Amino acid sequence: MTKNDILKFIKELPYAYADTPWEGDFYSTVLKHGGGKWFGVILKASPNYLKGYGLPAQNNEVLNLKCPPDLREFLCEKHKGEILPAYHMNKTHWISVLLSSSVPEEDIKQLIRLSYDITE
């Protein structure tokens, strides 16, 4: 799933929108509820973060989503090297999905919906 696919999909969620809040950073995009609360962020993970999981430094685009801790553990094990404890966020309650992963698009959409619902 690409960044553009994600941005198109969140338009289907009530009052969801995308924001690029950091001056000079035109890639990182925060996914927000109408009230401004985050339910996701698309960003580029540092090469060192990926190397820590034995992954190559390229293809470092990730989607961070809120996720219950028990589901986070399951997803990280099921999709080893494709879903990781979140980059630059609380690793207990957030996950990072590598956009270059083979995680099915429908599964990613379900995770986006879940994150949207639990952060509302």
C-alpha positions in Angstrom: 0.0 0.0 0.0 1.4 3.4 -0.9 1.2 6.7 0.9 -1.3 7.9 -1.8 -3.5 4.8 -1.3 -3.6 5.5 2.5 -4.4 9.2 2.0 -7.2 8.2 -0.4 -8.5 5.6 2.0 -8.7 7.9 5.1 -11.1 10.2 3.1 -13.7 7.4 3.7 -13.4 7.8 7.5 -15.7 10.5 9.0 -13.9 13.8 9.6 -10.4 12.2 9.0 -7.8 14.3 7.4 -4.0 14.4 6.7 -1.7 17.1 7.9 2.0 17.9 7.3 2.7 19.8 10.6 6.5 20.0 10.5 8.1 22.9 8.8 10.4 21.9 6.0 9.3 18.2 6.1 7.0 17.7 3.2 6.9 13.9 3.4 5.8 13.1 7.0 2.1 13.1 7.2 -0.1 12.9 10.3 -3.5 11.2 10.1 -6.0 13.0 12.3 -9.6 13.0 13.6 -11.7 16.1 13.1 -10.7 17.2 16.6 -7.0 17.0 15.8 -6.2 13.7 17.6 -3.7 11.5 15.8 -4.6 8.0 14.7 -1.6 7.5 12.4 1.5 9.0 10.9 3.4 8.2 7.7 7.1 8.9 7.9 10.5 7.6 7.0 12.2 5.5 9.7 15.8 6.0 10.3 18.2 3.4 8.8 19.5 2.5 12.2 16.0 1.6 13.4 15.6 -0.8 10.5 19.0 -2.2 10.9 18.1 -3.0 14.5 15.6 -5.5 13.1 17.9 -6.8 10.5 16.2 -4.9 7.7 17.9 -3.0 4.9 18.0 0.8 5.2 16.2 1.5 2.0 12.4 1.2 1.7 12.1 3.0 5.0 8.6 4.4 4.6 6.4 3.4 7.5 2.8 3.9 8.6 2.5 4.1 12.4 -0.8 3.1 13.9 -2.2 2.8 17.4 -2.8 -0.9 18.3 -3.7 -2.8 21.5 -0.6 -4.3 23.1 -1.8 -8.0 22.7 -2.6 -7.5 19.1 0.7 -5.6 18.5 2.6 -8.7 19.8 0.6 -11.0 17.5 1.1 -8.8 14.4 4.8 -8.3 15.0 5.2 -12.1 15.2 2.9 -12.9 12.3 4.4 -10.3 9.9 8.0 -10.4 11.2 10.1 -7.8 9.5 7.0 -6.1 8.0 5.1 -4.9 11.1 7.4 -3.7 13.9 7.1 -2.0 17.3 6.5 1.6 16.3 9.3 3.9 15.1 9.5 7.1 17.1 6.3 6.3 19.1 5.3 4.3 22.2 6.3 0.8 21.3 3.7 -0.8 23.5 0.7 0.9 22.0 1.8 1.7 18.4 3.1 -0.3 15.4 5.0 0.5 12.3 3.9 -1.1 9.0 6.5 -1.0 6.3 4.8 0.4 3.2 7.0 -1.8 1.1 5.7 -4.9 3.0 3.6 -7.7 1.6 0.9 -7.2 4.3 -2.4 -7.4 2.4 -4.0 -4.0 1.7 -7.2 -5.1 3.3 -5.4 -5.9 6.5 -3.7 -2.5 6.5 -7.1 -0.9 6.0 -8.5 -2.8 9.0 -5.5 -1.7 11.1 -6.1 2.0 10.0 -9.8 1.6 11.0 -8.9 0.1 14.3 -6.4 2.9 15.1 -9.0 5.4 14.1 -11.6 3.8 16.3 -9.5 3.4 19.4 -8.1 7.0 19.3 -11.4 8.7 18.8 
